[in-house]
Amino acid sequence: MRYADLYAASFINLLYYPFSYLFRAAHVLMPHESTVEHTHVDINDKESPMATRNRRSIDFRDHECKRHQLTR
């Protein structure tokens, strides 16, 4: 969650909001995120047998869950 920076001439302006009010910043892409094309990769695609890199067995559902946690 991203919190907004608040700027005001006086703290009295905050009296108009409930104590538990949550000020949140609008979701904006970072400069390096806006220049990259975001594509979905299907994890069921088979890799070419000619690939030179070694891959260990990974539970993709667990990996996908961790990736979504990092991007929130």
PyMOL Python script that loads the backbone (N, CA, C, O; Angstrom):
from pymol import cmd

cmd.read_pdbstr("""\
ATOM      1  N   MET A   1       0.852  -1.175   0.000  1.00  0.00           N
ATOM      2  CA  MET A   1       0.000   0.000   0.000  1.00  0.00           C
ATOM      3  C   MET A   1       0.897   1.237   0.000  1.00  0.00           C
ATOM      4  O   MET A   1       1.913   1.279   0.693  1.00  0.00           O
ATOM      5  N   ARG A   2       0.519   2.209  -0.760  1.00  0.00           N
ATOM      6  CA  ARG A   2       1.278   3.457  -0.821  1.00  0.00           C
ATOM      7  C   ARG A   2       0.508   4.536  -0.086  1.00  0.00           C
ATOM      8  O   ARG A   2      -0.702   4.675  -0.269  1.00  0.00           O
ATOM      9  N   TYR A   3       1.194   5.293   0.736  1.00  0.00           N
ATOM     10  CA  TYR A   3       0.572   6.376   1.485  1.00  0.00           C
ATOM     11  C   TYR A   3       0.879   7.706   0.807  1.00  0.00           C
ATOM     12  O   TYR A   3       1.951   7.889   0.229  1.00  0.00           O
ATOM     13  N   ALA A   4      -0.053   8.610   0.883  1.00  0.00           N
ATOM     14  CA  ALA A   4       0.111   9.921   0.254  1.00  0.00           C
ATOM     15  C   ALA A   4       0.851  10.863   1.194  1.00  0.00           C
ATOM     16  O   ALA A   4       0.714  10.773   2.414  1.00  0.00           O
ATOM     17  N   ASP A   5       1.629  11.756   0.621  1.00  0.00           N
ATOM     18  CA  ASP A   5       2.234  12.847   1.387  1.00  0.00           C
ATOM     19  C   ASP A   5       1.201  13.960   1.479  1.00  0.00           C
ATOM     20  O   ASP A   5       0.588  14.339   0.481  1.00  0.00           O
ATOM     21  N   LEU A   6       1.019  14.472   2.673  1.00  0.00           N
ATOM     22  CA  LEU A   6       0.019  15.523   2.883  1.00  0.00           C
ATOM     23  C   LEU A   6       0.711  16.857   3.099  1.00  0.00           C
ATOM     24  O   LEU A   6       1.665  16.959   3.870  1.00  0.00           O
ATOM     25  N   TYR A   7       0.225  17.866   2.417  1.00  0.00           N
ATOM     26  CA  TYR A   7       0.738  19.221   2.573  1.00  0.00           C
ATOM     27  C   TYR A   7      -0.443  20.138   2.869  1.00  0.00           C
ATOM     28  O   TYR A   7      -1.456  20.106   2.169  1.00  0.00           O
ATOM     29  N   ALA A   8      -0.309  20.942   3.895  1.00  0.00           N
ATOM     30  CA  ALA A   8      -1.390  21.859   4.256  1.00  0.00           C
ATOM     31  C   ALA A   8      -0.791  23.077   4.942  1.00  0.00           C
ATOM     32  O   ALA A   8       0.299  23.011   5.510  1.00  0.00           O
ATOM     33  N   ALA A   9      -1.505  24.169   4.885  1.00  0.00           N
ATOM     34  CA  ALA A   9      -1.054  25.393   5.548  1.00  0.00           C
ATOM     35  C   ALA A   9      -1.192  25.270   7.058  1.00  0.00           C
ATOM     36  O   ALA A   9      -0.463  25.910   7.816  1.00  0.00           O
ATOM     37  N   SER A  10      -2.139  24.440   7.483  1.00  0.00           N
ATOM     38  CA  SER A  10      -2.382  24.290   8.916  1.00  0.00           C
ATOM     39  C   SER A  10      -2.927  22.890   9.195  1.00  0.00           C
ATOM     40  O   SER A  10      -3.619  22.312   8.357  1.00  0.00           O
ATOM     41  N   PHE A  11      -2.619  22.355  10.360  1.00  0.00           N
ATOM     42  CA  PHE A  11      -3.139  21.043  10.728  1.00  0.00           C
ATOM     43  C   PHE A  11      -4.647  21.093  10.980  1.00  0.00           C
ATOM     44  O   PHE A  11      -5.302  20.052  11.036  1.00  0.00           O
ATOM     45  N   ILE A  12      -5.194  22.288  11.130  1.00  0.00           N
ATOM     46  CA  ILE A  12      -6.633  22.453  11.349  1.00  0.00           C
ATOM     47  C   ILE A  12      -7.423  21.863  10.174  1.00  0.00           C
ATOM     48  O   ILE A  12      -8.547  21.394  10.355  1.00  0.00           O
ATOM     49  N   ASN A  13      -6.841  21.886   8.979  1.00  0.00           N
ATOM     50  CA  ASN A  13      -7.518  21.319   7.807  1.00  0.00           C
ATOM     51  C   ASN A  13      -7.807  19.828   7.983  1.00  0.00           C
ATOM     52  O   ASN A  13      -8.745  19.307   7.382  1.00  0.00           O
ATOM     53  N   LEU A  14      -7.017  19.146   8.793  1.00  0.00           N
ATOM     54  CA  LEU A  14      -7.220  17.716   8.995  1.00  0.00           C
ATOM     55  C   LEU A  14      -8.386  17.412   9.922  1.00  0.00           C
ATOM     56  O   LEU A  14      -8.834  16.268   9.994  1.00  0.00           O
ATOM     57  N   LEU A  15      -8.883  18.413  10.629  1.00  0.00           N
ATOM     58  CA  LEU A  15     -10.002  18.196  11.545  1.00  0.00           C
ATOM     59  C   LEU A  15     -11.288  17.831  10.815  1.00  0.00           C
ATOM     60  O   LEU A  15     -12.217  17.300  11.424  1.00  0.00           O
ATOM     61  N   TYR A  16     -11.349  18.107   9.527  1.00  0.00           N
ATOM     62  CA  TYR A  16     -12.544  17.815   8.746  1.00  0.00           C
ATOM     63  C   TYR A  16     -12.615  16.347   8.319  1.00  0.00           C
ATOM     64  O   TYR A  16     -13.619  15.922   7.749  1.00  0.00           O
ATOM     65  N   TYR A  17     -11.572  15.574   8.585  1.00  0.00           N
ATOM     66  CA  TYR A  17     -11.531  14.156   8.228  1.00  0.00           C
ATOM     67  C   TYR A  17     -11.606  13.315   9.494  1.00  0.00           C
ATOM     68  O   TYR A  17     -11.110  13.740  10.538  1.00  0.00           O
ATOM     69  N   PRO A  18     -12.210  12.137   9.431  1.00  0.00           N
ATOM     70  CA  PRO A  18     -12.223  11.251  10.604  1.00  0.00           C
ATOM     71  C   PRO A  18     -10.797  10.846  10.974  1.00  0.00           C
ATOM     72  O   PRO A  18      -9.908  10.828  10.124  1.00  0.00           O
ATOM     73  N   PHE A  19     -10.592  10.524  12.238  1.00  0.00           N
ATOM     74  CA  PHE A  19      -9.258  10.154  12.706  1.00  0.00           C
ATOM     75  C   PHE A  19      -8.727   8.923  11.972  1.00  0.00           C
ATOM     76  O   PHE A  19      -7.519   8.801  11.765  1.00  0.00           O
ATOM     77  N   SER A  20      -9.607   8.022  11.581  1.00  0.00           N
ATOM     78  CA  SER A  20      -9.187   6.782  10.926  1.00  0.00           C
ATOM     79  C   SER A  20      -9.159   6.889   9.396  1.00  0.00           C
ATOM     80  O   SER A  20      -9.029   5.871   8.716  1.00  0.00           O
ATOM     81  N   TYR A  21      -9.276   8.089   8.848  1.00  0.00           N
ATOM     82  CA  TYR A  21      -9.293   8.268   7.396  1.00  0.00           C
ATOM     83  C   TYR A  21      -7.946   7.853   6.813  1.00  0.00           C
ATOM     84  O   TYR A  21      -6.897   8.181   7.367  1.00  0.00           O
ATOM     85  N   LEU A  22      -7.978   7.138   5.703  1.00  0.00           N
ATOM     86  CA  LEU A  22      -6.764   6.653   5.066  1.00  0.00           C
ATOM     87  C   LEU A  22      -6.497   7.465   3.802  1.00  0.00           C
ATOM     88  O   LEU A  22      -7.258   7.389   2.837  1.00  0.00           O
ATOM     89  N   PHE A  23      -5.425   8.235   3.811  1.00  0.00           N
ATOM     90  CA  PHE A  23      -5.014   8.995   2.634  1.00  0.00           C
ATOM     91  C   PHE A  23      -4.103   8.093   1.810  1.00  0.00           C
ATOM     92  O   PHE A  23      -3.035   7.690   2.269  1.00  0.00           O
ATOM     93  N   ARG A  24      -4.536   7.778   0.583  1.00  0.00           N
ATOM     94  CA  ARG A  24      -3.734   6.907  -0.269  1.00  0.00           C
ATOM     95  C   ARG A  24      -3.314   7.640  -1.533  1.00  0.00           C
ATOM     96  O   ARG A  24      -4.067   8.446  -2.082  1.00  0.00           O
ATOM     97  N   ALA A  25      -2.114   7.351  -1.980  1.00  0.00           N
ATOM     98  CA  ALA A  25      -1.610   7.934  -3.219  1.00  0.00           C
ATOM     99  C   ALA A  25      -2.203   7.194  -4.411  1.00  0.00           C
ATOM    100  O   ALA A  25      -2.484   5.998  -4.328  1.00  0.00           O
ATOM    101  N   ALA A  26      -2.388   7.895  -5.501  1.00  0.00           N
ATOM    102  CA  ALA A  26      -2.873   7.271  -6.734  1.00  0.00           C
ATOM    103  C   ALA A  26      -1.796   6.345  -7.283  1.00  0.00           C
ATOM    104  O   ALA A  26      -0.603   6.616  -7.142  1.00  0.00           O
ATOM    105  N   HIS A  27      -2.222   5.251  -7.910  1.00  0.00           N
ATOM    106  CA  HIS A  27      -1.272   4.305  -8.483  1.00  0.00           C
ATOM    107  C   HIS A  27      -0.691   4.887  -9.770  1.00  0.00           C
ATOM    108  O   HIS A  27      -1.416   5.161 -10.727  1.00  0.00           O
ATOM    109  N   VAL A  28       0.613   5.068  -9.776  1.00  0.00           N
ATOM    110  CA  VAL A  28       1.312   5.612 -10.939  1.00  0.00           C
ATOM    111  C   VAL A  28       2.516   4.721 -11.202  1.00  0.00           C
ATOM    112  O   VAL A  28       3.223   4.336 -10.271  1.00  0.00           O
ATOM    113  N   LEU A  29       2.751   4.391 -12.468  1.00  0.00           N
ATOM    114  CA  LEU A  29       3.906   3.573 -12.804  1.00  0.00           C
ATOM    115  C   LEU A  29       5.196   4.349 -12.594  1.00  0.00           C
ATOM    116  O   LEU A  29       5.250   5.561 -12.807  1.00  0.00           O
ATOM    117  N   MET A  30       6.222   3.640 -12.178  1.00  0.00           N
ATOM    118  CA  MET A  30       7.550   4.240 -12.045  1.00  0.00           C
ATOM    119  C   MET A  30       8.107   4.454 -13.455  1.00  0.00           C
ATOM    120  O   MET A  30       7.663   3.790 -14.393  1.00  0.00           O
ATOM    121  N   PRO A  31       9.072   5.370 -13.625  1.00  0.00           N
ATOM    122  CA  PRO A  31       9.599   5.637 -14.970  1.00  0.00           C
ATOM    123  C   PRO A  31      10.135   4.389 -15.674  1.00  0.00           C
ATOM    124  O   PRO A  31       9.946   4.238 -16.881  1.00  0.00           O
ATOM    125  N   HIS A  32      10.798   3.496 -14.938  1.00  0.00           N
ATOM    126  CA  HIS A  32      11.338   2.301 -15.581  1.00  0.00           C
ATOM    127  C   HIS A  32      10.247   1.285 -15.905  1.00  0.00           C
ATOM    128  O   HIS A  32      10.457   0.425 -16.761  1.00  0.00           O
ATOM    129  N   GLU A  33       9.093   1.355 -15.252  1.00  0.00           N
ATOM    130  CA  GLU A  33       7.996   0.436 -15.544  1.00  0.00           C
ATOM    131  C   GLU A  33       7.220   0.866 -16.783  1.00  0.00           C
ATOM    132  O   GLU A  33       6.674   0.019 -17.490  1.00  0.00           O
ATOM    133  N   SER A  34       7.163   2.141 -17.052  1.00  0.00           N
ATOM    134  CA  SER A  34       6.376   2.626 -18.184  1.00  0.00           C
ATOM    135  C   SER A  34       7.077   2.386 -19.516  1.00  0.00           C
ATOM    136  O   SER A  34       6.431   2.459 -20.562  1.00  0.00           O
ATOM    137  N   THR A  35       8.384   2.100 -19.512  1.00  0.00           N
ATOM    138  CA  THR A  35       9.111   1.884 -20.758  1.00  0.00           C
ATOM    139  C   THR A  35       9.198   0.414 -21.131  1.00  0.00           C
ATOM    140  O   THR A  35       9.678   0.085 -22.216  1.00  0.00           O
ATOM    141  N   VAL A  36       8.745  -0.480 -20.257  1.00  0.00           N
ATOM    142  CA  VAL A  36       8.825  -1.916 -20.500  1.00  0.00           C
ATOM    143  C   VAL A  36       7.454  -2.437 -20.894  1.00  0.00           C
ATOM    144  O   VAL A  36       6.451  -2.112 -20.258  1.00  0.00           O
ATOM    145  N   GLU A  37       7.415  -3.237 -21.935  1.00  0.00           N
ATOM    146  CA  GLU A  37       6.151  -3.840 -22.339  1.00  0.00           C
ATOM    147  C   GLU A  37       5.841  -4.997 -21.399  1.00  0.00           C
ATOM    148  O   GLU A  37       6.655  -5.908 -21.244  1.00  0.00           O
ATOM    149  N   HIS A  38       4.672  -4.966 -20.773  1.00  0.00           N
ATOM    150  CA  HIS A  38       4.277  -6.006 -19.837  1.00  0.00           C
ATOM    151  C   HIS A  38       3.478  -7.062 -20.590  1.00  0.00           C
ATOM    152  O   HIS A  38       2.390  -6.787 -21.094  1.00  0.00           O
ATOM    153  N   THR A  39       4.024  -8.266 -20.663  1.00  0.00           N
ATOM    154  CA  THR A  39       3.348  -9.359 -21.342  1.00  0.00           C
ATOM    155  C   THR A  39       3.173 -10.512 -20.374  1.00  0.00           C
ATOM    156  O   THR A  39       3.960 -10.689 -19.444  1.00  0.00           O
ATOM    157  N   HIS A  40       2.135 -11.289 -20.605  1.00  0.00           N
ATOM    158  CA  HIS A  40       1.879 -12.465 -19.781  1.00  0.00           C
ATOM    159  C   HIS A  40       2.580 -13.661 -20.400  1.00  0.00           C
ATOM    160  O   HIS A  40       2.421 -13.926 -21.592  1.00  0.00           O
ATOM    161  N   VAL A  41       3.350 -14.383 -19.606  1.00  0.00           N
ATOM    162  CA  VAL A  41       4.044 -15.575 -20.073  1.00  0.00           C
ATOM    163  C   VAL A  41       3.283 -16.786 -19.562  1.00  0.00           C
ATOM    164  O   VAL A  41       3.034 -16.913 -18.364  1.00  0.00           O
ATOM    165  N   ASP A  42       2.918 -17.670 -20.471  1.00  0.00           N
ATOM    166  CA  ASP A  42       2.202 -18.882 -20.081  1.00  0.00           C
ATOM    167  C   ASP A  42       3.197 -19.876 -19.506  1.00  0.00           C
ATOM    168  O   ASP A  42       4.138 -20.281 -20.188  1.00  0.00           O
ATOM    169  N   ILE A  43       2.994 -20.271 -18.253  1.00  0.00           N
ATOM    170  CA  ILE A  43       3.954 -21.158 -17.596  1.00  0.00           C
ATOM    171  C   ILE A  43       3.847 -22.588 -18.101  1.00  0.00           C
ATOM    172  O   ILE A  43       4.696 -23.420 -17.779  1.00  0.00           O
ATOM    173  N   ASN A  44       2.818 -22.888 -18.885  1.00  0.00           N
ATOM    174  CA  ASN A  44       2.661 -24.237 -19.417  1.00  0.00           C
ATOM    175  C   ASN A  44       3.422 -24.440 -20.718  1.00  0.00           C
ATOM    176  O   ASN A  44       3.503 -25.565 -21.212  1.00  0.00           O
ATOM    177  N   ASP A  45       3.983 -23.369 -21.286  1.00  0.00           N
ATOM    178  CA  ASP A  45       4.766 -23.501 -22.512  1.00  0.00           C
ATOM    179  C   ASP A  45       6.014 -24.332 -22.229  1.00  0.00           C
ATOM    180  O   ASP A  45       6.685 -24.148 -21.213  1.00  0.00           O
ATOM    181  N   LYS A  46       6.308 -25.242 -23.139  1.00  0.00           N
ATOM    182  CA  LYS A  46       7.500 -26.076 -22.996  1.00  0.00           C
ATOM    183  C   LYS A  46       8.702 -25.329 -23.547  1.00  0.00           C
ATOM    184  O   LYS A  46       8.626 -24.684 -24.592  1.00  0.00           O
ATOM    185  N   GLU A  47       9.814 -25.428 -22.826  1.00  0.00           N
ATOM    186  CA  GLU A  47      11.037 -24.795 -23.286  1.00  0.00           C
ATOM    187  C   GLU A  47      11.689 -25.690 -24.328  1.00  0.00           C
ATOM    188  O   GLU A  47      11.561 -26.913 -24.280  1.00  0.00           O
ATOM    189  N   SER A  48      12.375 -25.082 -25.250  1.00  0.00           N
ATOM    190  CA  SER A  48      13.054 -25.823 -26.295  1.00  0.00           C
ATOM    191  C   SER A  48      14.083 -26.777 -25.689  1.00  0.00           C
ATOM    192  O   SER A  48      14.787 -26.400 -24.752  1.00  0.00           O
ATOM    193  N   PRO A  49      14.184 -28.012 -26.208  1.00  0.00           N
ATOM    194  CA  PRO A  49      15.204 -28.934 -25.692  1.00  0.00           C
ATOM    195  C   PRO A  49      16.615 -28.451 -26.008  1.00  0.00           C
ATOM    196  O   PRO A  49      17.584 -28.968 -25.453  1.00  0.00           O
ATOM    197  N   MET A  50      16.740 -27.464 -26.896  1.00  0.00           N
ATOM    198  CA  MET A  50      18.052 -26.913 -27.242  1.00  0.00           C
ATOM    199  C   MET A  50      18.506 -25.836 -26.259  1.00  0.00           C
ATOM    200  O   MET A  50      19.610 -25.309 -26.394  1.00  0.00           O
ATOM    201  N   ALA A  51      17.680 -25.505 -25.283  1.00  0.00           N
ATOM    202  CA  ALA A  51      18.038 -24.466 -24.317  1.00  0.00           C
ATOM    203  C   ALA A  51      19.255 -24.920 -23.519  1.00  0.00           C
ATOM    204  O   ALA A  51      19.367 -26.091 -23.156  1.00  0.00           O
ATOM    205  N   THR A  52      20.158 -23.993 -23.250  1.00  0.00           N
ATOM    206  CA  THR A  52      21.404 -24.348 -22.573  1.00  0.00           C
ATOM    207  C   THR A  52      21.356 -24.150 -21.070  1.00  0.00           C
ATOM    208  O   THR A  52      22.229 -24.647 -20.359  1.00  0.00           O
ATOM    209  N   ARG A  53      20.382 -23.453 -20.578  1.00  0.00           N
ATOM    210  CA  ARG A  53      20.351 -23.212 -19.140  1.00  0.00           C
ATOM    211  C   ARG A  53      19.668 -24.380 -18.426  1.00  0.00           C
ATOM    212  O   ARG A  53      18.737 -24.988 -18.952  1.00  0.00           O
ATOM    213  N   ASN A  54      20.138 -24.672 -17.248  1.00  0.00           N
ATOM    214  CA  ASN A  54      19.560 -25.741 -16.439  1.00  0.00           C
ATOM    215  C   ASN A  54      18.510 -25.144 -15.531  1.00  0.00           C
ATOM    216  O   ASN A  54      18.733 -24.107 -14.907  1.00  0.00           O
ATOM    217  N   ARG A  55      17.372 -25.795 -15.457  1.00  0.00           N
ATOM    218  CA  ARG A  55      16.306 -25.329 -14.576  1.00  0.00           C
ATOM    219  C   ARG A  55      16.022 -26.407 -13.567  1.00  0.00           C
ATOM    220  O   ARG A  55      15.935 -27.588 -13.900  1.00  0.00           O
ATOM    221  N   ARG A  56      15.879 -25.988 -12.327  1.00  0.00           N
ATOM    222  CA  ARG A  56      15.479 -26.962 -11.328  1.00  0.00           C
ATOM    223  C   ARG A  56      13.960 -26.984 -11.271  1.00  0.00           C
ATOM    224  O   ARG A  56      13.297 -26.065 -11.750  1.00  0.00           O
ATOM    225  N   SER A  57      13.428 -28.018 -10.693  1.00  0.00           N
ATOM    226  CA  SER A  57      11.976 -28.166 -10.600  1.00  0.00           C
ATOM    227  C   SER A  57      11.420 -27.119  -9.644  1.00  0.00           C
ATOM    228  O   SER A  57      11.862 -27.025  -8.499  1.00  0.00           O
ATOM    229  N   ILE A  58      10.458 -26.337 -10.106  1.00  0.00           N
ATOM    230  CA  ILE A  58       9.864 -25.265  -9.308  1.00  0.00           C
ATOM    231  C   ILE A  58       8.359 -25.467  -9.285  1.00  0.00           C
ATOM    232  O   ILE A  58       7.754 -25.790 -10.308  1.00  0.00           O
ATOM    233  N   ASP A  59       7.760 -25.278  -8.125  1.00  0.00           N
ATOM    234  CA  ASP A  59       6.303 -25.279  -8.054  1.00  0.00           C
ATOM    235  C   ASP A  59       5.851 -23.910  -8.563  1.00  0.00           C
ATOM    236  O   ASP A  59       5.973 -22.915  -7.848  1.00  0.00           O
ATOM    237  N   PHE A  60       5.332 -23.850  -9.790  1.00  0.00           N
ATOM    238  CA  PHE A  60       5.019 -22.573 -10.418  1.00  0.00           C
ATOM    239  C   PHE A  60       3.897 -21.827  -9.715  1.00  0.00           C
ATOM    240  O   PHE A  60       3.875 -20.596  -9.728  1.00  0.00           O
ATOM    241  N   ARG A  61       2.962 -22.550  -9.099  1.00  0.00           N
ATOM    242  CA  ARG A  61       1.888 -21.860  -8.381  1.00  0.00           C
ATOM    243  C   ARG A  61       2.457 -21.071  -7.212  1.00  0.00           C
ATOM    244  O   ARG A  61       2.041 -19.939  -6.966  1.00  0.00           O
ATOM    245  N   ASP A  62       3.407 -21.661  -6.488  1.00  0.00           N
ATOM    246  CA  ASP A  62       4.044 -20.970  -5.371  1.00  0.00           C
ATOM    247  C   ASP A  62       4.856 -19.783  -5.884  1.00  0.00           C
ATOM    248  O   ASP A  62       4.834 -18.706  -5.289  1.00  0.00           O
ATOM    249  N   HIS A  63       5.576 -19.985  -6.996  1.00  0.00           N
ATOM    250  CA  HIS A  63       6.373 -18.914  -7.595  1.00  0.00           C
ATOM    251  C   HIS A  63       5.475 -17.769  -8.059  1.00  0.00           C
ATOM    252  O   HIS A  63       5.804 -16.601  -7.848  1.00  0.00           O
ATOM    253  N   GLU A  64       4.346 -18.093  -8.689  1.00  0.00           N
ATOM    254  CA  GLU A  64       3.417 -17.078  -9.185  1.00  0.00           C
ATOM    255  C   GLU A  64       2.826 -16.283  -8.024  1.00  0.00           C
ATOM    256  O   GLU A  64       2.664 -15.067  -8.123  1.00  0.00           O
ATOM    257  N   CYS A  65       2.507 -16.960  -6.930  1.00  0.00           N
ATOM    258  CA  CYS A  65       1.949 -16.296  -5.750  1.00  0.00           C
ATOM    259  C   CYS A  65       2.957 -15.304  -5.180  1.00  0.00           C
ATOM    260  O   CYS A  65       2.591 -14.184  -4.821  1.00  0.00           O
ATOM    261  N   LYS A  66       4.233 -15.711  -5.095  1.00  0.00           N
ATOM    262  CA  LYS A  66       5.266 -14.821  -4.566  1.00  0.00           C
ATOM    263  C   LYS A  66       5.461 -13.618  -5.481  1.00  0.00           C
ATOM    264  O   LYS A  66       5.688 -12.505  -5.006  1.00  0.00           O
ATOM    265  N   ARG A  67       5.373 -13.839  -6.797  1.00  0.00           N
ATOM    266  CA  ARG A  67       5.549 -12.739  -7.732  1.00  0.00           C
ATOM    267  C   ARG A  67       4.443 -11.711  -7.566  1.00  0.00           C
ATOM    268  O   ARG A  67       4.710 -10.510  -7.617  1.00  0.00           O
ATOM    269  N   HIS A  68       3.198 -12.159  -7.367  1.00  0.00           N
ATOM    270  CA  HIS A  68       2.089 -11.228  -7.178  1.00  0.00           C
ATOM    271  C   HIS A  68       2.223 -10.465  -5.869  1.00  0.00           C
ATOM    272  O   HIS A  68       1.811  -9.307  -5.790  1.00  0.00           O
ATOM    273  N   GLN A  69       2.789 -11.083  -4.846  1.00  0.00           N
ATOM    274  CA  GLN A  69       2.989 -10.392  -3.581  1.00  0.00           C
ATOM    275  C   GLN A  69       3.977  -9.250  -3.751  1.00  0.00           C
ATOM    276  O   GLN A  69       3.831  -8.202  -3.122  1.00  0.00           O
ATOM    277  N   LEU A  70       4.990  -9.447  -4.603  1.00  0.00           N
ATOM    278  CA  LEU A  70       5.991  -8.409  -4.804  1.00  0.00           C
ATOM    279  C   LEU A  70       5.471  -7.260  -5.648  1.00  0.00           C
ATOM    280  O   LEU A  70       5.957  -6.136  -5.522  1.00  0.00           O
ATOM    281  N   THR A  71       4.492  -7.517  -6.507  1.00  0.00           N
ATOM    282  CA  THR A  71       4.017  -6.469  -7.408  1.00  0.00           C
ATOM    283  C   THR A  71       2.842  -5.691  -6.868  1.00  0.00           C
ATOM    284  O   THR A  71       2.369  -4.767  -7.531  1.00  0.00           O
ATOM    285  N   ARG A  72       2.361  -6.024  -5.707  1.00  0.00           N
ATOM    286  CA  ARG A  72       1.221  -5.302  -5.152  1.00  0.00           C
ATOM    287  C   ARG A  72       1.631  -4.027  -4.515  1.00  0.00           C
ATOM    288  O   ARG A  72       0.786  -3.296  -3.996  1.00  0.00           O
TER     289      ARG A  72
END
""", "prot")
cmd.dss("prot")
cmd.show_as("cartoon", "prot")
cmd.util.cbc("prot")
cmd.orient("prot")
